[in-house]
Amino acid sequence: MIEFIEIIFTAGFWAATIRIACPLILATIGEVLCERAGVLNLGIEGIMSIGAMVGWMTVFLGADLYTGILAALIIGGIFGLIHAIFTVYLGASQHVTGIGITMLASSLGFFCFKLILPASTTPPKIKPFQPIDIPFLSELPFLGPAFFQHTPFTYLAILVVIFAFWLMNSTPLGLSIKMAGENPMALEAQGIDVFLVRTIAVVLGSALMAVGGAYLTLSAFDAFYFGMINGRGWIAIALVIFASWKPERALMGALLFAGLDAYQVRAQQLAGAIIPYQFFLMLPFLLSIVAMVIAAKRTRYPKALLIPFRRGERH
Protein backbone atom coordinates (compact mmCIF):
# COMPACT_ATOMS: atom_id res chain seq x y z
CA MET A 1 0.00 0.00 0.00
CA ILE A 2 2.82 2.40 0.85
CA GLU A 3 4.17 2.08 -2.70
CA PHE A 4 0.96 3.56 -4.13
CA ILE A 5 1.33 6.61 -1.89
CA GLU A 6 5.01 7.04 -2.71
CA ILE A 7 4.15 7.53 -6.39
CA ILE A 8 3.06 11.13 -5.82
CA PHE A 9 6.37 11.96 -4.14
CA THR A 10 8.50 11.07 -7.15
CA ALA A 11 9.90 13.62 -9.61
CA GLY A 12 8.92 11.41 -12.54
CA PHE A 13 5.25 11.56 -11.56
CA TRP A 14 5.21 15.37 -11.49
CA ALA A 15 7.18 15.66 -14.73
CA ALA A 16 4.70 13.33 -16.44
CA THR A 17 1.77 15.28 -15.01
CA ILE A 18 3.03 18.50 -16.58
CA ARG A 19 3.63 16.84 -19.94
CA ILE A 20 0.17 15.26 -20.03
CA ALA A 21 -1.47 18.52 -18.91
CA CYS A 22 0.01 20.77 -21.63
CA PRO A 23 -2.31 19.89 -24.55
CA LEU A 24 -5.26 20.04 -22.16
CA ILE A 25 -4.15 23.46 -20.89
CA LEU A 26 -3.97 24.90 -24.41
CA ALA A 27 -7.27 23.36 -25.50
CA THR A 28 -9.11 24.36 -22.33
CA ILE A 29 -7.88 27.96 -22.50
CA GLY A 30 -9.03 28.06 -26.12
CA GLU A 31 -12.49 26.81 -25.16
CA VAL A 32 -12.65 29.30 -22.28
CA LEU A 33 -12.10 32.18 -24.71
CA CYS A 34 -14.86 30.91 -27.00
CA GLU A 35 -17.41 30.32 -24.27
CA ARG A 36 -16.70 33.56 -22.41
CA ALA A 37 -17.71 35.30 -25.63
CA GLY A 38 -20.95 33.30 -25.72
CA VAL A 39 -19.97 30.65 -28.31
CA LEU A 40 -19.74 26.93 -27.53
CA ASN A 41 -17.10 25.32 -29.74
CA LEU A 42 -17.71 21.59 -30.05
CA GLY A 43 -15.29 21.51 -32.95
CA ILE A 44 -12.41 21.28 -30.48
CA GLU A 45 -11.67 17.58 -31.02
CA GLY A 46 -11.37 17.95 -34.78
CA ILE A 47 -9.45 21.23 -34.55
CA MET A 48 -6.92 19.59 -32.24
CA SER A 49 -6.59 16.69 -34.68
CA ILE A 50 -5.91 18.81 -37.74
CA GLY A 51 -3.60 21.04 -35.69
CA ALA A 52 -1.59 17.95 -34.75
CA MET A 53 -1.40 16.83 -38.39
CA VAL A 54 -0.58 20.22 -39.92
CA GLY A 55 2.05 21.02 -37.30
CA TRP A 56 3.72 17.65 -37.77
CA MET A 57 3.48 17.69 -41.57
CA THR A 58 5.00 21.17 -41.73
CA VAL A 59 8.07 19.94 -39.85
CA PHE A 60 8.19 16.66 -41.78
CA LEU A 61 8.34 18.61 -45.07
CA GLY A 62 11.39 20.53 -43.90
CA ALA A 63 10.29 23.47 -41.73
CA ASP A 64 11.54 24.04 -38.20
CA LEU A 65 9.53 23.17 -35.10
CA TYR A 66 8.45 26.74 -34.36
CA THR A 67 7.10 27.07 -37.90
CA GLY A 68 5.13 23.90 -37.18
CA ILE A 69 3.52 25.63 -34.20
CA LEU A 70 2.71 28.65 -36.39
CA ALA A 71 1.15 26.42 -39.06
CA ALA A 72 -1.06 24.76 -36.44
CA LEU A 73 -2.02 28.19 -35.11
CA ILE A 74 -3.10 29.32 -38.58
CA ILE A 75 -5.13 26.22 -39.45
CA GLY A 76 -6.88 26.41 -36.08
CA GLY A 77 -7.73 30.04 -36.71
CA ILE A 78 -9.17 29.16 -40.13
CA PHE A 79 -11.50 26.55 -38.68
CA GLY A 80 -12.39 28.97 -35.90
CA LEU A 81 -13.37 31.52 -38.55
CA ILE A 82 -15.57 28.93 -40.28
CA HIS A 83 -17.25 28.15 -36.96
CA ALA A 84 -17.74 31.88 -36.27
CA ILE A 85 -19.29 32.54 -39.69
CA PHE A 86 -21.97 29.94 -39.09
CA THR A 87 -22.64 30.52 -35.39
CA VAL A 88 -21.94 34.24 -34.91
CA TYR A 89 -23.00 35.79 -38.19
CA LEU A 90 -25.59 33.29 -39.44
CA GLY A 91 -26.93 32.28 -36.02
CA ALA A 92 -26.74 28.55 -36.75
CA SER A 93 -26.89 25.97 -33.98
CA GLN A 94 -23.61 25.98 -32.08
CA HIS A 95 -23.99 22.29 -31.26
CA VAL A 96 -24.59 21.16 -34.84
CA THR A 97 -21.92 23.44 -36.30
CA GLY A 98 -19.36 22.30 -33.73
CA ILE A 99 -19.97 18.62 -34.43
CA GLY A 100 -19.73 19.38 -38.15
CA ILE A 101 -16.40 21.16 -37.63
CA THR A 102 -15.07 18.18 -35.68
CA MET A 103 -16.07 15.75 -38.45
CA LEU A 104 -14.73 18.01 -41.21
CA ALA A 105 -11.41 18.83 -39.53
CA SER A 106 -10.70 15.24 -38.44
CA SER A 107 -11.54 13.77 -41.85
CA LEU A 108 -9.69 16.48 -43.76
CA GLY A 109 -6.59 16.02 -41.63
CA PHE A 110 -6.50 12.29 -42.21
CA PHE A 111 -7.27 12.71 -45.92
CA CYS A 112 -4.43 15.20 -46.40
CA PHE A 113 -2.05 12.95 -44.48
CA LYS A 114 -2.83 10.01 -46.77
CA LEU A 115 -2.75 12.26 -49.84
CA ILE A 116 0.79 13.45 -49.06
CA LEU A 117 2.06 10.11 -47.74
CA PRO A 118 -0.03 7.47 -49.57
CA ALA A 119 2.48 4.64 -49.20
CA SER A 120 3.08 5.10 -45.47
CA THR A 121 2.25 1.96 -43.47
CA THR A 122 3.82 3.13 -40.22
CA PRO A 123 3.76 6.77 -39.03
CA PRO A 124 6.97 8.53 -40.18
CA LYS A 125 8.87 10.29 -37.43
CA ILE A 126 10.39 13.72 -36.95
CA LYS A 127 12.80 15.09 -34.38
CA PRO A 128 10.51 16.76 -31.82
CA PHE A 129 11.29 19.45 -29.26
CA GLN A 130 13.94 18.27 -26.80
CA PRO A 131 13.95 18.99 -23.05
CA ILE A 132 16.09 21.92 -22.00
CA ASP A 133 17.79 22.45 -18.68
CA ILE A 134 17.13 25.78 -16.99
CA PRO A 135 20.43 26.95 -15.44
CA PHE A 136 20.64 26.35 -11.68
CA LEU A 137 16.94 25.43 -11.36
CA SER A 138 17.26 22.16 -13.28
CA GLU A 139 19.99 21.05 -10.87
CA LEU A 140 17.79 21.31 -7.78
CA PRO A 141 16.99 17.97 -6.12
CA PHE A 142 13.48 16.76 -6.99
CA LEU A 143 12.32 20.20 -8.23
CA GLY A 144 14.81 20.22 -11.11
CA PRO A 145 13.76 17.02 -12.91
CA ALA A 146 10.11 17.55 -11.96
CA PHE A 147 9.58 21.15 -13.13
CA PHE A 148 12.65 22.52 -14.91
CA GLN A 149 13.65 19.88 -17.45
CA HIS A 150 10.90 20.20 -20.04
CA THR A 151 10.66 21.18 -23.71
CA PRO A 152 10.24 24.82 -24.80
CA PHE A 153 6.72 23.91 -25.96
CA THR A 154 5.84 22.96 -22.39
CA TYR A 155 6.88 26.34 -21.04
CA LEU A 156 4.98 28.00 -23.88
CA ALA A 157 1.79 26.30 -22.69
CA ILE A 158 2.29 27.72 -19.20
CA LEU A 159 2.89 31.19 -20.66
CA VAL A 160 -0.41 30.93 -22.53
CA VAL A 161 -2.23 30.70 -19.19
CA ILE A 162 -0.52 33.89 -18.00
CA PHE A 163 -1.33 35.61 -21.30
CA ALA A 164 -4.98 34.53 -21.15
CA PHE A 165 -5.32 35.72 -17.55
CA TRP A 166 -3.83 39.09 -18.49
CA LEU A 167 -5.99 39.34 -21.61
CA MET A 168 -9.24 38.57 -19.83
CA ASN A 169 -8.65 40.71 -16.76
CA SER A 170 -6.46 43.63 -17.82
CA THR A 171 -7.32 44.56 -21.40
CA PRO A 172 -10.29 46.22 -23.14
CA LEU A 173 -10.53 43.24 -25.49
CA GLY A 174 -10.83 40.85 -22.55
CA LEU A 175 -13.57 42.94 -21.00
CA SER A 176 -15.39 43.04 -24.34
CA ILE A 177 -15.12 39.25 -24.66
CA LYS A 178 -16.65 38.77 -21.23
CA MET A 179 -19.42 41.27 -21.97
CA ALA A 180 -20.16 39.51 -25.28
CA GLY A 181 -20.91 36.37 -23.28
CA GLU A 182 -22.80 38.09 -20.48
CA ASN A 183 -24.72 41.01 -21.98
CA PRO A 184 -24.08 41.56 -25.69
CA MET A 185 -26.79 44.22 -25.90
CA ALA A 186 -24.92 46.36 -23.38
CA LEU A 187 -21.72 45.85 -25.34
CA GLU A 188 -23.37 47.02 -28.54
CA ALA A 189 -24.77 50.03 -26.69
CA GLN A 190 -21.16 51.06 -26.10
CA GLY A 191 -20.60 51.13 -29.86
CA ILE A 192 -18.59 47.87 -29.94
CA ASP A 193 -19.29 45.31 -32.66
CA VAL A 194 -20.47 42.16 -30.87
CA PHE A 195 -20.05 40.04 -34.00
CA LEU A 196 -16.42 41.10 -34.33
CA VAL A 197 -15.61 40.49 -30.66
CA ARG A 198 -17.14 37.02 -30.73
CA THR A 199 -15.34 36.20 -33.97
CA ILE A 200 -11.98 37.29 -32.53
CA ALA A 201 -12.57 35.13 -29.44
CA VAL A 202 -13.54 32.05 -31.47
CA VAL A 203 -10.64 32.44 -33.93
CA LEU A 204 -8.09 32.95 -31.14
CA GLY A 205 -9.55 30.14 -29.04
CA SER A 206 -9.59 27.72 -31.98
CA ALA A 207 -5.98 28.61 -32.81
CA LEU A 208 -4.96 27.64 -29.27
CA MET A 209 -6.88 24.36 -29.58
CA ALA A 210 -4.92 23.49 -32.73
CA VAL A 211 -1.65 24.34 -30.98
CA GLY A 212 -2.72 21.97 -28.21
CA GLY A 213 -3.03 19.23 -30.82
CA ALA A 214 0.35 20.16 -32.27
CA TYR A 215 1.91 19.71 -28.82
CA LEU A 216 1.24 15.99 -29.13
CA THR A 217 3.11 15.60 -32.43
CA LEU A 218 5.87 18.17 -31.89
CA SER A 219 6.70 17.68 -28.22
CA ALA A 220 5.03 14.71 -26.53
CA PHE A 221 5.50 12.32 -29.48
CA ASP A 222 7.33 12.40 -32.81
CA ALA A 223 4.66 11.15 -35.25
CA PHE A 224 1.05 11.68 -36.28
CA TYR A 225 -1.54 8.94 -36.38
CA PHE A 226 -5.31 9.01 -36.68
CA GLY A 227 -7.12 9.04 -33.35
CA MET A 228 -4.19 10.37 -31.33
CA ILE A 229 -6.30 13.16 -29.79
CA ASN A 230 -8.21 10.35 -28.05
CA GLY A 231 -10.99 12.47 -26.53
CA ARG A 232 -8.78 15.22 -25.13
CA GLY A 233 -11.02 17.83 -26.76
CA TRP A 234 -14.10 16.56 -24.95
CA ILE A 235 -12.14 16.47 -21.70
CA ALA A 236 -11.20 20.12 -22.25
CA ILE A 237 -14.86 21.08 -22.63
CA ALA A 238 -15.60 19.45 -19.27
CA LEU A 239 -12.59 21.18 -17.70
CA VAL A 240 -14.04 24.56 -18.73
CA ILE A 241 -16.97 23.92 -16.40
CA PHE A 242 -14.62 22.79 -13.63
CA ALA A 243 -12.61 25.99 -14.18
CA SER A 244 -15.71 28.21 -13.95
CA TRP A 245 -14.61 29.77 -17.25
CA LYS A 246 -11.44 31.19 -15.65
CA PRO A 247 -7.97 30.67 -17.22
CA GLU A 248 -6.14 30.21 -13.91
CA ARG A 249 -8.57 27.50 -12.80
CA ALA A 250 -8.28 25.86 -16.21
CA LEU A 251 -4.61 25.30 -15.40
CA MET A 252 -5.51 23.63 -12.12
CA GLY A 253 -8.18 21.45 -13.74
CA ALA A 254 -5.81 20.27 -16.46
CA LEU A 255 -3.13 19.44 -13.89
CA LEU A 256 -5.68 17.53 -11.80
CA PHE A 257 -6.76 15.32 -14.69
CA ALA A 258 -3.18 14.88 -15.90
CA GLY A 259 -2.04 13.94 -12.40
CA LEU A 260 -4.70 11.26 -12.16
CA ASP A 261 -3.72 9.97 -15.59
CA ALA A 262 -0.02 9.89 -14.71
CA TYR A 263 -0.86 8.15 -11.43
CA GLN A 264 -2.94 5.40 -13.03
CA VAL A 265 -0.12 4.43 -15.40
CA ARG A 266 2.28 3.94 -12.49
CA ALA A 267 -0.35 2.27 -10.32
CA GLN A 268 -0.97 -0.30 -13.05
CA GLN A 269 2.68 -1.30 -12.93
CA LEU A 270 2.59 -1.77 -9.17
CA ALA A 271 -0.68 -3.70 -9.14
CA GLY A 272 0.36 -6.12 -11.88
CA ALA A 273 -2.45 -8.60 -12.56
CA ILE A 274 -4.02 -8.30 -9.10
CA ILE A 275 -6.34 -5.43 -10.13
CA PRO A 276 -7.70 -5.27 -13.72
CA TYR A 277 -5.93 -2.53 -15.69
CA GLN A 278 -9.33 -1.21 -16.86
CA PHE A 279 -9.94 0.00 -13.30
CA PHE A 280 -6.90 2.26 -13.47
CA LEU A 281 -7.81 3.51 -16.94
CA MET A 282 -11.23 4.48 -15.59
CA LEU A 283 -9.86 6.18 -12.47
CA PRO A 284 -8.85 9.64 -13.85
CA PHE A 285 -12.15 10.02 -15.72
CA LEU A 286 -14.25 8.91 -12.75
CA LEU A 287 -12.53 11.15 -10.21
CA SER A 288 -12.51 14.08 -12.64
CA ILE A 289 -16.27 13.70 -13.16
CA VAL A 290 -16.81 13.75 -9.39
CA ALA A 291 -14.67 16.87 -9.03
CA MET A 292 -16.48 18.63 -11.88
CA VAL A 293 -19.93 17.76 -10.52
CA ILE A 294 -18.95 19.30 -7.19
CA ALA A 295 -17.50 22.37 -8.90
CA ALA A 296 -20.50 22.77 -11.24
CA LYS A 297 -22.88 23.27 -8.31
CA ARG A 298 -21.08 26.48 -7.38
CA THR A 299 -20.34 27.84 -10.83
CA ARG A 300 -22.23 30.30 -13.05
CA TYR A 301 -22.03 30.04 -16.81
CA PRO A 302 -21.99 33.09 -19.13
CA LYS A 303 -25.60 34.28 -19.49
CA ALA A 304 -25.45 34.66 -23.28
CA LEU A 305 -23.72 31.33 -23.92
CA LEU A 306 -25.38 29.49 -26.84
CA ILE A 307 -27.65 32.49 -27.57
CA PRO A 308 -27.16 33.95 -31.07
CA PHE A 309 -26.89 37.73 -31.10
CA ARG A 310 -29.11 39.68 -33.44
CA ARG A 311 -29.01 43.45 -33.55
CA GLY A 312 -32.12 45.13 -32.21
CA GLU A 313 -33.50 42.02 -30.46
CA ARG A 314 -33.92 41.71 -26.70
CA HIS A 315 -33.45 38.37 -24.99
LINPEGI-V870323 format. One record per pair of residues at least 12 apart in sequence whose C-alpha atoms are under 8 Angstrom apart, sorted by the first residue. I is the first residue (numbers start at 1). J is the second residue. If there is no record, write none. Layout:
# LINPEGI-V870323
I|J ; I|J
This chain:
# LINPEGI-V870323
3|270 ; 4|267 ; 4|270 ; 7|263 ; 7|266 ; 7|267 ; 8|263 ; 10|142 ; 11|142 ; 11|143 ; 11|145 ; 11|146 ; 12|145 ; 12|146 ; 13|146 ; 13|259 ; 13|262 ; 13|263 ; 14|146 ; 14|147 ; 14|259 ; 15|145 ; 15|146 ; 15|147 ; 15|150 ; 16|259 ; 16|262 ; 17|255 ; 17|258 ; 17|259 ; 17|261 ; 17|262 ; 18|147 ; 18|154 ; 18|255 ; 18|258 ; 18|259 ; 19|154 ; 19|220 ; 20|258 ; 20|261 ; 20|262 ; 21|254 ; 21|255 ; 21|257 ; 21|258 ; 21|259 ; 22|154 ; 22|157 ; 22|158 ; 22|212 ; 22|215 ; 22|254 ; 23|157 ; 23|211 ; 23|212 ; 23|213 ; 23|215 ; 23|216 ; 24|212 ; 24|232 ; 24|233 ; 24|235 ; 24|236 ; 24|254 ; 25|157 ; 25|158 ; 25|161 ; 25|212 ; 25|236 ; 25|250 ; 25|251 ; 25|254 ; 26|157 ; 26|160 ; 26|161 ; 26|208 ; 26|209 ; 26|211 ; 26|212 ; 27|44 ; 27|48 ; 27|205 ; 27|208 ; 27|209 ; 27|210 ; 27|211 ; 27|212 ; 27|213 ; 27|233 ; 27|236 ; 28|209 ; 28|236 ; 28|237 ; 28|239 ; 28|240 ; 28|250 ; 28|254 ; 29|161 ; 29|164 ; 29|205 ; 29|208 ; 29|240 ; 29|247 ; 29|250 ; 30|204 ; 30|205 ; 30|206 ; 30|207 ; 30|208 ; 30|209 ; 31|44 ; 31|205 ; 31|206 ; 31|209 ; 31|236 ; 31|237 ; 31|240 ; 32|205 ; 32|240 ; 32|245 ; 32|246 ; 32|247 ; 33|177 ; 33|201 ; 33|202 ; 33|204 ; 33|205 ; 34|198 ; 34|201 ; 34|202 ; 34|205 ; 34|206 ; 35|181 ; 35|245 ; 35|302 ; 35|305 ; 36|177 ; 36|178 ; 36|180 ; 36|181 ; 36|182 ; 36|245 ; 36|302 ; 36|305 ; 37|177 ; 37|178 ; 37|179 ; 37|180 ; 37|181 ; 37|182 ; 37|197 ; 37|198 ; 37|201 ; 37|202 ; 37|305 ; 38|180 ; 38|181 ; 38|182 ; 38|198 ; 38|302 ; 38|303 ; 38|304 ; 38|305 ; 38|306 ; 38|307 ; 39|87 ; 39|88 ; 39|94 ; 39|181 ; 39|198 ; 39|202 ; 39|305 ; 39|306 ; 39|307 ; 40|94 ; 40|95 ; 40|98 ; 40|305 ; 40|306 ; 41|83 ; 41|94 ; 41|95 ; 41|98 ; 41|202 ; 42|94 ; 42|95 ; 42|97 ; 42|98 ; 42|99 ; 42|101 ; 42|102 ; 42|237 ; 43|97 ; 43|98 ; 43|99 ; 43|100 ; 43|101 ; 43|102 ; 43|103 ; 44|98 ; 44|102 ; 44|206 ; 44|209 ; 44|233 ; 44|234 ; 45|102 ; 45|106 ; 45|229 ; 45|231 ; 45|232 ; 45|233 ; 45|234 ; 46|101 ; 46|102 ; 46|103 ; 46|104 ; 46|105 ; 46|106 ; 47|76 ; 47|79 ; 47|101 ; 47|102 ; 47|105 ; 47|106 ; 47|206 ; 47|209 ; 47|210 ; 47|213 ; 48|76 ; 48|209 ; 48|210 ; 48|211 ; 48|212 ; 48|213 ; 48|214 ; 48|229 ; 48|233 ; 49|105 ; 49|106 ; 49|109 ; 49|210 ; 49|213 ; 49|227 ; 49|228 ; 49|229 ; 50|72 ; 50|75 ; 50|76 ; 50|105 ; 50|106 ; 50|108 ; 50|109 ; 50|110 ; 50|210 ; 50|213 ; 51|71 ; 51|72 ; 51|73 ; 51|75 ; 51|76 ; 51|209 ; 51|210 ; 51|211 ; 51|212 ; 51|213 ; 51|214 ; 52|72 ; 52|210 ; 52|211 ; 52|212 ; 52|213 ; 52|214 ; 52|215 ; 52|216 ; 52|217 ; 52|218 ; 52|224 ; 53|109 ; 53|110 ; 53|113 ; 53|214 ; 53|217 ; 53|224 ; 54|68 ; 54|71 ; 54|72 ; 54|75 ; 54|109 ; 54|214 ; 55|67 ; 55|68 ; 55|69 ; 55|70 ; 55|71 ; 55|72 ; 55|214 ; 55|217 ; 55|218 ; 56|68 ; 56|126 ; 56|214 ; 56|217 ; 56|218 ; 56|223 ; 56|224 ; 57|113 ; 58|71 ; 59|126 ; 60|125 ; 60|126 ; 65|128 ; 65|129 ; 65|218 ; 68|214 ; 68|218 ; 69|211 ; 69|214 ; 72|207 ; 72|210 ; 72|211 ; 72|214 ; 73|207 ; 73|208 ; 73|210 ; 73|211 ; 74|207 ; 75|207 ; 75|210 ; 76|203 ; 76|206 ; 76|207 ; 76|208 ; 76|209 ; 76|210 ; 76|211 ; 77|203 ; 77|204 ; 77|205 ; 77|206 ; 77|207 ; 78|203 ; 79|101 ; 79|105 ; 79|203 ; 79|206 ; 80|202 ; 80|203 ; 80|204 ; 80|205 ; 80|206 ; 80|207 ; 81|199 ; 81|202 ; 81|203 ; 83|97 ; 83|98 ; 83|101 ; 83|202 ; 84|198 ; 84|199 ; 84|202 ; 84|203 ; 85|199 ; 87|308 ; 88|195 ; 88|198 ; 88|199 ; 88|308 ; 88|309 ; 89|195 ; 91|308 ; 91|309 ; 92|308 ; 94|306 ; 110|226 ; 123|223 ; 123|224 ; 123|225 ; 124|223 ; 124|224 ; 125|222 ; 125|223 ; 126|222 ; 126|223 ; 127|218 ; 127|222 ; 128|217 ; 128|218 ; 128|219 ; 128|220 ; 128|221 ; 128|222 ; 129|151 ; 129|152 ; 129|153 ; 129|218 ; 129|219 ; 130|150 ; 130|151 ; 130|152 ; 130|219 ; 131|149 ; 131|150 ; 131|151 ; 131|152 ; 132|148 ; 132|149 ; 132|150 ; 132|151 ; 132|152 ; 133|148 ; 133|149 ; 133|150 ; 134|148 ; 134|149 ; 151|219 ; 153|215 ; 153|219 ; 154|219 ; 161|247 ; 161|248 ; 161|251 ; 162|248 ; 164|247 ; 165|246 ; 165|247 ; 165|248 ; 173|197 ; 176|197 ; 177|197 ; 177|198 ; 177|201 ; 180|194 ; 180|197 ; 180|198 ; 180|304 ; 181|302 ; 181|303 ; 181|304 ; 181|305 ; 182|302 ; 182|303 ; 182|304 ; 182|305 ; 183|303 ; 183|304 ; 184|304 ; 184|309 ; 185|311 ; 185|314 ; 194|309 ; 195|309 ; 213|229 ; 236|254 ; 238|292 ; 239|253 ; 239|254 ; 239|292 ; 241|292 ; 241|295 ; 241|296 ; 241|299 ; 241|301 ; 242|291 ; 242|292 ; 242|293 ; 242|295 ; 242|296 ; 244|295 ; 244|296 ; 244|299 ; 244|300 ; 244|301 ; 245|301 ; 256|288 ; 257|284 ; 257|285 ; 257|288 ; 258|284 ; 260|283 ; 260|284 ; 261|281 ; 261|283 ; 261|284 ; 264|280 ; 264|281 ; 264|283 ; 264|284 ; 265|280 ; 265|281 ; 267|280 ; 268|280
